[in-house]
Amino acid sequence: MSVLTRSRAAKVTGALAVVGASALVLAGCAGDTGGGGATTAPSTSAFEFPVDCEAEAGAAYTPEYTSTSTGPGTDLTYTIGTALPVTGNLAFLGPPEIAGTESAAAEVNEADQGVQIDLKQGDSGDTDNKAYETEIPRLLGEGATAIIGAASSGTSLQFIDQVIADNAIQFSPANTSAAFTTYEDKGLYWRTAPSDTLQGEVLGNLIAGDGAETLGMIILNDSYGTGLACFTKAAYEAAGGEIVAATMYNTGDTNFSSQIEDVLAASPDAIALITFEEVKTMVPELVASYDASKLYFVDGNLANFGDEFDPGTLAGAKGTYPSVDPAQTETFRNDLQAFLADEGQDPLNEFTYGPESYDAVILLALAALQAGSTAGPDVAANLMSVSGGDGGTKCTSYSECADLIIAGETADYDGVSGPITFNDVGDPTEATIGIFQYGEDNNYSWLNAG
C-alpha cells in the first residue's frame, strides 16, 4: 500500500486578470474585519477609512496530512452535505448553488463509476439567523464527510472549525475571503471561487477607468465586505482616485438612511455598494437623488432585479463577479434548466456560483474515486491532483475523468466554472472576473472580463 503525503505551505498571492493573456491568479470575497491583510496607500481623504487595511494577514503555516488509502474506488457511497443559503441575506444565491450540486450528484450517480453520492441539503442561513448552528451538527451527524458551503465568507468562518474538528472537508463554491488562504484548516478547506484580491483590483480599476475621480462606499461589516472594500480601495487609489466617504452596516440591519446620507453628503463621482441582498432596500433611496449609472455592484448583490424596481431604475449601473463569458456556459445553463424541469422544480433566474457549485461536487467525487475513500483527509490529499495540480490528461466531465482514473492515469478536470487547478492551499489558480452592466429592464448583461 502506497503512502501519499503532501505539505501545503500557506501563502498570499494575487494578480490582475488581463483579457487575452494567460495568467495564474488567486482571488476572493474578502478577509475578516481588517481586510484580510490587504495593504493600501494612505488615504488623502479628510475622513478616516473605517477598516484597518494594514492589518497583518494570517501567519504562514504548513498543514501536513498523510493518506494511506489508494484507489480507484469501486463501491463508494459518499455522503456530502450542503450548507448553502436557503435563508438569510444571500438567499438569492441559494437556488443556482443548490441546483448545481443536485445536477452534479445526479451525473455522478448515473455514471456509476465507483462513487455514489448521498447528497443531504442544508441551510447555512447567515450570521443573523444562524441557521448553521443546527444544520452543521445535523449534517455531520448524518455522516457527511464533506460540507459544501457556505456562500458567505463570514458565515463559513462561523463553522469552519467545527467541520475541520470532525475531519470533514469544507468546500465553498462562493467564499472569496483572503482570510481562507492562510487559515489553519489542516488541509481540509477548499474553494472553487477566487479570492477577492482579484475582484477588488478589477473593481477599483473599472471605477477609475470610467473616469470617477472620487468614490464613496457602503460596506457590509463582515469578512467579505471589509476585505473586498480594502482591495478595491487599494486598486482605486493606485489608479489615482480618492475615497471621500465610506460607511458600514451590520448583518441584520434594515434601515440604511444614515449610511446613504453620509455617502451622498460627500458628493462622490461614483458609489461602490459592497453589500449582500440589503442592496434592494438601499437602491430606491439612493437613486432618488443620485445617478444610477454611477453605482457599482459586486458578486454579493449583483442580481437580475427585473420588475422589483421601476423600469430604468438601474440603467447604466455596473457590477463585477467571478465569471467566465456567459456564452461559454450556455450549454451548462440550458442543461441545468432541463434538469430542474425533469425534477419538477422551478427554473432559475440567476446562475451566479451555480457552475462553481457543480464543479465542487464533481471534484469531490473524482478525488474520492482516486483515493478509494470518502474520509476527509483522504479526499483532500487527492483534490489538487484531480484538478490538474499534478498535470495529467484534460477531461471535462465526471465520466470522462473517471475513465482515466480507473485506467490508472492522471485526470485534469476542467470545469464549467473554468480550469480551476488548485494550488497548495486549496485556492483556484485560474479565474476570470466578469464585468456586467444593467439595462432598462433592471437586469444585467456581460460587458467584458476584467
Stockholm file with secondary structure:
# STOCKHOLM 1.0

chainA/1-450         MSVLTRSRAAKVTGALAVVGASALVLAGCAGDTGGGGATTAPSTSAFEFPVDCEAEAGAAYTPEYTSTSTGPGTDLTYTIGTALPVTGNLAFLGPPEIAGTESAAAEVNEADQGVQIDLKQGDSGDTDNKAYETEIPRLLGEGATAIIGAASSGTSLQFIDQVIADNAIQFSPANTSAAFTTYEDKGLYWRTAPSDTLQGEVLGNLIAGDGAETLGMIILNDSYGTGLACFTKAAYEAAGGEIVAATMYNTGDTNFSSQIEDVLAASPDAIALITFEEVKTMVPELVASYDASKLYFVDGNLANFGDEFDPGTLAGAKGTYPSVDPAQTETFRNDLQAFLADEGQDPLNEFTYGPESYDAVILLALAALQAGSTAGPDVAANLMSVSGGDGGTKCTSYSECADLIIAGETADYDGVSGPITFNDVGDPTEATIGIFQYGEDNNYSWLNAG
#=GR chainA/1-450 SS CCCEEEECCCCCCCCCCCTTSCCCCCCCSCCSTTGGGCCCCCCCSSSCCSSCTTCCCCCCCCCEEEECCCCCCSSEEEEEEEEBCSSSTTGGGHHHHHHHHHHHHHHHHHHTSSEEEEEECCBCCCTTTCTHHHHHHHHHHTTCSEEEECSSHHHHHHHHHHHHHTTCEEEESSCCCGGGGGCCCTTCEEESSCCHHHHHHHHHHHHHHTTCSEEEEEEESSHHHHHHHHHHHHHHHHTTCEEEEEEEECTTCCCCHHHHHHHHHTCCSEEEEECSTTHHHHHHHHHTTSCGGGEEECTTTCCCCGGGSCTTTTTTCEEEEECCCGGGGHHHHHHHHHHHHHTTCCCCSCCTTHHHHHHHHHHHHHHHHHHTCCSHHHHHHHHHIIIIITCCEEECSHHHHHHHHHTTCCEEECBTTBCCCBCTTSCBSCCCEEEEEECTTSCEEEEEEC
#=GC SS_cons         CCCEEEECCCCCCCCCCCTTSCCCCCCCSCCSTTGGGCCCCCCCSSSCCSSCTTCCCCCCCCCEEEECCCCCCSSEEEEEEEEBCSSSTTGGGHHHHHHHHHHHHHHHHHHTSSEEEEEECCBCCCTTTCTHHHHHHHHHHTTCSEEEECSSHHHHHHHHHHHHHTTCEEEESSCCCGGGGGCCCTTCEEESSCCHHHHHHHHHHHHHHTTCSEEEEEEESSHHHHHHHHHHHHHHHHTTCEEEEEEEECTTCCCCHHHHHHHHHTCCSEEEEECSTTHHHHHHHHHTTSCGGGEEECTTTCCCCGGGSCTTTTTTCEEEEECCCGGGGHHHHHHHHHHHHHTTCCCCSCCTTHHHHHHHHHHHHHHHHHHTCCSHHHHHHHHHIIIIITCCEEECSHHHHHHHHHTTCCEEECBTTBCCCBCTTSCBSCCCEEEEEECTTSCEEEEEEC
//
